[in-house]
Amino acid sequence: MCPAGQLPDHPEADDARSSVATFAELLEDSAEELYESAPCGYLSTLMDGTIARINATLLDWLGLERGAVVGRMRFTDLLTVGGKLYHETHFAPLLHLRGEISGIALDVKQADGGRIPVLVSSAVKHGGDGEPQLIRTTVFDARDRRAYEQELLRGRKVAEEALKQAEADRARLQDALAVLQRSLLPDALPEVPGVEVDAYYHTASPDRLGGDFYDVFPVDGRRFAFFLGDVCGKGPAAAAVTSLTRYTLRAAALHDADPVSALSTLNKVLHERYSGGDPRYCTAVFGVLDPDPETGDVAVRIASGGHPPAVVMRADGTADFLPTPGGLLVGILPAARFTTATTILAPGDTLLLYTDGLTEARTGQSRTSLYGDEALLAFAADHAGMPPHAVVKALTSLLDDFGEGLDDDTALLALGVPRL
């Protein structure tokens, strides 16, 4: 045991003695020294703002002598012009109303013309009779904070400029994609004697190229060919396949307008072109219209390569799918089997072709149900007997109703015989 008041003679005792000495030195600091050397500025002013006391820290920031300040300057004399205005219109009225105010951002002037951003807090001291006697003010150096805020503002400005540039780049990209998308579709559909034709293309996203396509064109003096389809994938690669598909079908039809022959030629071209490590294929419907001027009827020969069946809407108010048996996806196999189907469009009848963006649209509040074939057939029956433009208009309205549930491109092509 050690005598009372003594520490044992070992390393821990040395640390203890050092701590005691440190505390003793702190206790020797006078209140005056703590005031003068505080890490923030202190000053006291009379109620009219005349500075009655100011610490060395604040004098050092300002570059002023105590004799030139105490009793000779007011608090507002330390502020910039903007600070003086704010003090008179906001700071002082609030201080007198509340008795204290804190964290106000101001700028103080230095003797050399510089300025220091500070945060100011003030409180009114009252006498025993309740009358205000003086104002005590604390001033904190906010230069590091101001630099941080300025850096944040610069960062925000850079981010806003980057966002504007990104939006401008996106707008230019969308314009370019729209132009390219239009180049993959016919500028206008031709006049077909004895047949009304209408089409519509819905792009699910302006930020990507779609792979749906359609066209109508003459193959000789009497007959017209038509096709509609959907290339797998999206973007530039799909657009390249779409372009190749359209021009291949057009060239094939001019050589031989038979639907099976046209799809077989397209199958061969796609398979040879994309049979490597990046296989590409499409679904397609190809048909030929052969009007009969005497009866007004139009004979239709059609073949499908893995595409949803066309819908025949009759003038009598009935509607049904046109079966196209067989028909593999175009481009999958080196040799594909296609079969021709036929029908007659009488006056008032319409043939509707569509891509699966329509039937696979998500419906219902939960967006988990697909529109489906049955709903499409019911729609066709409700609008049977209408001309092609009316059918396409009604379908366009339906697509708008799907909203976000329509997340795939959709192409529509309607061909109908006018009523007599």
Steps between C-alpha positions, in 0.01 A plus 500: 500500500617857432467783747184702454531770231793321328500306173688172454830521317420326170407604137131529578583742777699717259197522267278596789741775611509632143119517485484680832753754378302561182179566695687729731624708207144531367376616838765773502342658184312811597153574370650804328752286311232255398289791370781667309645182344175315429480324160209727410439873511328669793375855535258691716318809381277761649141498387583752228763261362810680638769240567584493871718191500658273237736206532843460344387221271250720318742793489760272342249386233412860421857632512395783734639648822290496813533876548356567156197282570384520860279803554566623147325250271165335490435138419361595160832672418657156493255376237495526123243723330266207443551389861411844631179502299404153621585596859273804492208332324505150653768431759443790739117491491493125568757534778301770678180299453632163616788601724734265320584385152747237378676360196459804274736502202674836447828631362741711709752741348874475555728799525676401177174500305434129520192338643433199719175303493379448858208359694372744760298433815387776736312522828370801691605532867240654728551675832326431826221735400444307177636774280744394223856597583727362230528248221740208516604363160692191397665487157606170340735481203302344210768508232530122488123467495466763226764323292311174550170664399662655194641162406153351537356775283768441237427129513129566467560730205720240333232234562226726360708574191571129458127427532415764241763357267368148557144617428619676184694190393194285569280733296746485208516121533121475501481721191759283324320181604167641381650581161655153477175339613305683229754383244409141588134562420333618180461876471142451381284208401410478130156538354366147442210485251193353666670478843529739794827476694604647833788434740635613835829455681537543876851539639520376858804713580645803318844393626524181298436378149214259452506189287143497368441570131232510231460599135257498206622525140396404142643187340339539157224693329224345711633333814648652816718329758499576874696378798528562873739351752715525808878458522641349819679748725521877507751765412738546206553127447125442469471804272759348267295177482183702442655686209634177350160332544301779334721526194533122467122451502450782249764359265371145541141606426600675180666179387225265624200637690398162637490540884676168566775587253552846655528366855728217387734751337504712818567190711800411286643852511464540877637156578804546279565848634449426870580133544818574699537602862227764481190327360219728389149415395155651463132421478323617187174489308519542124198522271377605160180692416333417171196730443219395269367819337177332389384366836686740728635205696869470584671160508768472770780243503705508818779306671639537851840436651433454871284811516164543682210426265326783317143589592224513239226746595185442293241752389229298675655573844691174548875459545740207514867416467626391159683170564851484351624149584870422522740784463817494709680810619675652200877454506525229766559197273675477165178367345158598635154384395231760437138449393265729312156588634231676296192707563269737312436851624153615392381862521501606866756235604835590658818298553691602815867418555685584822817423694499333842554829683120528482401160639783496756414840647465481879155599622311530826590702808787264586627495139542123525236385249561497125251648257500171309341351188148470640480870587633589155241281332225659711627844400500394133142376525391829661659698217428264210354674198696819567746629239875453560564856618228469765638166618854639527374810681316287755806282553719808540271620777521156659880513494490838670279353772758229568750771603802351678361153441597534134873439532566362151482661157177431312428516128150493354397452135136495389386427143132518415259509210273806494127440522318535171 
